[in-house]
Amino acid sequence: MKKLIILLAGVVLWGLPLHAQDGAGGQKPVKVKPTVGVHGRIQYDYEFLRQDNGIDTIENYKMSGSEFRRVDLAFSGTIYKNIKFKSMFEFAGSKVGFRDLYIKFVDLPGIGGNFLVGSIAEPTGIDMLTSSKYIPMMERAMLTHTQNFRWNSGIMYANTGLADGRMGLQLSYTHNGDNHGGFKDHNLDAGGHFVARISGSPYSNEDNHSVLHLGAKFESRKRSKEPAEYTLKFKPENHMGNKIAVPIPGLLKNQQDIGFELAGVFGPFSFQGEYEVAGYNAVKEEDRNTTTKYNVNGYYALVSYFIGGQRHYKHGAFSRPRVYSNFCVRESTWGALELVARYSAMDYSSIVEGDYYNKVSTIGIGLNWYFNDHARLMYNHVIADRNKKDDDPSKALNADMLRLAINF
């Protein structure tokens, strides 16, 4: 912790150079004129979920609902040359929450890259690092739920300019704060979360709008000073349905994950996939000296095809898509269409004994209509199936989902 404080103090002192203000010497104070930009997004969803148990009873699960999935407002800008900031707040559910809320020191002397302090998106993979403004399906893949929340508070070093911009390195150290409590952590000695990610594009051709991406990450998470009960919770790629709960046997000490990424854009065609092994290290209440490791394997593969546009890769993640025409009835222009398909799975058979109820898989298809690169209408159909017993008559969960989204 002392080394962390010394590093932070050094960066701050570098970022805030002192200028003598000796009136007798004729020197004048340097004036700073900060710049501020306003950003935001609105995502409004409809979901229609249904799952039959094979018998016409009240136990059949059917639900239709609507919600503001995301309502964000952000302010970002530059204080002076090498100091930038972003303050992003979420208002969905009529609750205020922190998202990107950081101070950033850019172009570090000698080593390059940027240093961020505050609430940041942890660099845990290409799906997690791609903004919800640009993800091709309405919800991210299930494996992202091995990370409790996309954001956390702490520090991060990010350099996307390695190897002439073809490689990137991200290192973050964040704390055990709860996002509902403003990421406040009263016990730093209990440890925190370390994430390291390296990514690169071994092939890139701007003329053909083509790129191939490779990435790998490592996570080490210290949950608390004392081991405690923990339950992995996730939803099969819908937001309003019921969660699947997987209790970790015993008391969780820490978590260590490794993951690999593959993605590419070749004109209108793109793909991405990830494979992750999340390792949960737990002890028993009566035996704190013996550690048992439980693995959760998550993976997905996604393909996308654009008509009238293409996805855009930038700095190790996907960014704002390129749309070749804007929707305008008077001008007879119709924007762009994107066809998407994804297979995703979560396998927790090392935790759940027996041959059943230890894996969830989904198949999803989507159609996105881009009115322009800031507004789109999304449709997803997702079928989620659990590895169930032969005599279990329940059917797969079917979800039909719609989203109208803008960002500015």
N, C-alpha and C positions, 0 to 999 in steps of 0.2 A: 504493500500500500504506500510506503514511503517513496519508493521509486516512481510510482504512479503520480504522486503529488509533485515530485521534483520535475518529471517530464512535463506535466501540465503547466507548472509555473514557468518553465523554460519557453514553452510555446507561446504562452500569453505575453511574456516579456519581449519575445521577438516580435509578436504581432502588434505590440503597442509601443513603438519606439518613442523615446523621450526627446523633445526638442527644447533647447535652452530658450528661455523667454527673458532675456536680459535687455531691458529697455535701454540701458545706457550703451549697450553694444550695437544698438540699431536693429536687432533681430525682431522679426514680427512673428506672432503665433500662426501656425498653420491651421487654416479653417477646414472643417470637414463638412461635406454636404451629402448626407446619406440618401440613397435612392430606395424607393419602396414600390413593389408591384403587388397587385391583388390577384389572387387565384382562388379557384374553388371548383366544386363538382356537385352535381345532384344526380342520384341514381334512385329511380322509383321502380319497384318490383311488384309483379304478381306471381304467385306460386300456386299450383294445383297439384297436390300430392295424394296418392292413393296406394293402398296395399291391402289385398284381400287375403283372408285366411282359408279360402276355399269353401267357406260356409257363409251363407247370408245371415250374419249376426251383427250385433252392434259392435263387436270387437274389430270389425273391419276398419282399417285406418284410412280415413278420408279427410282431407283438409284443404281449404282454399283460403288464401290470405293475400294481403298486400302490405307493403311497408316501404318507408324510405330507407333503402339499404345503406346509403352513404349520403351525408350532407356535410361537406367540408368547406371551410373558409381558411385561406392561408395568406400570409403576408411574407414576402421575401425581398431581399435586396442586398445592397452593398453599403457597409459603413465607410470603409476607405480602402480601396485597392485590394489589400490582402485579407480583409475581414468581411465576411458575408454572414447572413443569417436567414433563418426561415422559422415562421411561427404558424403552425397548421393545427386547426382545432376541428373536432368532429362533433356534430350536433344530432346525429341520427338517434332515434329513441328519446328525443328531448333531453338528452344528457350530454354534458360537455366533457370531452376527453382529449388528451394530448395525442398528437401524431408526430409529424416531423416538427421538432421544436429544439433547434440547435443553433450554436454559433460555430462558424466554419472559418478556419485559417487556411488560405489557399496558397499553392505554389511554395511549399516549404523549402527554404534554402538548403542546398546540399543534397537532399534526398528526394525532393519533388513531392507531388501528391498533396492531399488535403488532410487536415486534422479537424475532427468534429467533436464538439462537447454538447451533450444534452440528450434529448429523446431522438433516437435514430432507428431506422429499419435495419435489423440485424442481417448481415450478408449470408443468409443460409441457403441460397439457391436461386436459380434464374426465375422460377415461378414466383417466389416470395419477393424478389427484387423488382419484378415487373409491376408497375403501378396498376391498380384496379381500373384506371382509365384505359389501359391498353391490353389487359388479359383477354384472350379470345373466347373463353368460356366465362359464364357469369360468376362461378366460384372457382377458387384455386383447387388443385388436386388434394386428395385426402392426406398425403404424406406431410403436407405443410403443418398439420395439426400436432406433429411431434414437437413443434415450437409453440409454446403457450400463447404467444401474441407476436404480431409482426414487429412491433416496436418495443424498445426498452431504453432505459436511460443509462448513460455512461459516456465512453469515449470511443472513437473509431479513427483509424488511419486508412485512407483510401487513395490508391494510386492507379489510375487507368492508363498512364502514359508509358508503361514499361515496354521495352522492345519496340520502340517507335510507335507506340500506341496499339500494339497487337496483343499485349498482355495486361492483366490487371491484378492487383493484390489488395485485399481488404482484411483488416484486423480489427476486432472490436472487443471491448471488455465492458460488460454491462452488469447491473446490480439486480437484486432480488425484489425490487419494488413492484407493486401491483398497479396495473394501468388504471384501475378504478380509483386508486388512491393517489394519483399523480406521480407514480413511480417512486414514492418515498420509501427509503430503506434506512431503518434505524440501526442496522447491525452489519456494517461493512466487513467486519472480521469473519462473518459466516461464509465469505466467499461470494463469487459471482459467476458470470457466464463469459467464457472465452470462445470466440468464433473466428476462424481463419478460412479464407476462400481465395483461391487462385483461379483465374479464368484466362482464356486466350482465344484468338481467332487464327488458326494455322493457315486458313485460306480466306482471302478477301479480294473481291473485285468490284470496285465502285462502278465501273462502266456497265457491268452486267447486273448490278444491284444484288450481288451474291456474297454470302459469308458463311463460314462454318465455325461453330463455337464449341469449345470444350471447357469443362470446369470441374473442380473438386473442392470439397469443404470438409472441415472438421469442427465439431462443437463439443465443448466440455461445460456442463452446467452443474453448479453446486446449488441444490435446492434450498438448503437451510443448514444451520449449524448442527441441529439435531435431526436425525432421520425421522421421517413422518410418513403417514399413509398418503398414497398418491393414486389418482385415477386418470388414465388417458381417455380423453373425450374428443369425439369428432363426429361430423355429419357427412353422410355420403353425397357430398357435393350439391347440397341444397342448403338454404339458410334458415328456413322457417320450420323445418321438420324436427323430429326427435333426435337427440344425440345418442350415439352408441358409446357406452361406458365400459372401459376395460380396466378393472382395478389391478394395480401392480401388487403381487403377493409380498407381504412383509412391509418393511419401512424403507422408503426410497432414500438412498444416500446421495447419489449423483446420477448424471446422465451423460453419455458420450456417444456422439453420432458421427458417422462418416457418410458422404454422399458424392455422387458423380452426375455430371450434366452433359448432355449432347443436344445441340440445336443447330439449325441452319435456315438460311433464307436463300432461295434461288428464284429470283423474279417473283411471280405471283404465288409460288409454292413455298411453304415453310413447315418446319417440324421442330419439336422439342420433346425431351424426355429426361427424367431423372430417376435415379435409384438411390435409396437411402436405407441404412441400417441404424436404427436408434437403439442404443444399449442402455437399459435401466438397471443400475446396480442397487440391490436391496439387501437388507439384513432382517433377521427375525427379532422380535421384541425380546425373546429370552436368550438370544445369542448374537451379540453385536459384533463378534469377531469373524463370523463367517459370512462372506458376501456371495450372493447369487445374482448372476447376470441374466436378464431377460431381453431378448431382441424382438423388435418390431421392424418388419421389412415393408417398406413402401416404395411404390414405383408407378410410373405412368408414361404413356406415349401419346403424343398429340400431333395431328396433321392439320394444316390449314391451306386453303386455296382461295385466292382473291380474284375477283372480277372487277376490274377498274381501279386497282390499287395494289398495295403490297405491305406486308409488315416491315418494320424498320428496326434494325439491331444497332444498339449504341452502348458502349462502355459496359459490356458484359451482361446486358439485359435488353428486353424489347422496349421500345419507346413509341412515340406518336407515329401511327401508320401514315403511309403516303396514299392519299386519295386523289385520283386524277381529275375528278370533276365533282362539283358541289350539287346537291339536290336543289333543283329549281324548276317548278312546273312550267313557268312562263318561257324558260330557256330550253325546255325539253332535255334537261340534264338530270340524271338520276342517282348520282353518287356512286357508291361501290358496294359490292356484296362480298361477304366472306363465308365460306363453307368450312365447318370445323368438325372434327371427330376426335374423341379421346377415350382411351382405355386406362383405368386406374385401379389400384388395389392396395389394401392394407392387410398384411398377414401377421397375426399375433399368436400363432400356434405354439410358440415357446412359453406363452403365458397361460393360455386356456388349455387345460388338459382334455384329451379326447380328440375325436376326429371331426367335431362339428362346432359351429358358431365361433370359429377361430380365424375367419377371413371375410373381408368385405371387398367386393369388386363392383365397379361401375362401368357402364358403357354410355357415353354421351355424344349427342350430335347437336350442332348448333348452326344457326344462320344469323349473321349480323349484317344489318343494312346501315351503312355509313352515309348519313346525309352530308357530312363533311368530316374533316379530321377532328372535330370537336363535339360531334353529336352522332349518336347511333341508337338503333333499335335492335335488341338482342332477343333471340328465342333459343331456349335449350330444352332438349328432351333427354332426361337421364334415367337410366334403369340401374338400380342398385340391388345387388343380390348378396345374401349371406350364405356361407357354407353351412347348410342346415341338415338336419336328420332326414332320412328317407321317408319317415312317416309324418313329417311336418308338412301340412297342406298349404302353409302360407306361401304367398307368391312374392315376386320381387316388388320393391318399392318403385313406382313410376312417378316421375316429376316432370311437369310441364311448367316452364318458367319464362316470363317476359320481363324485359328491363328497357326503360327509356332513360338514356343517360346523356348528360352534357358535361363539359368541363370548360373552364375559361381561365 
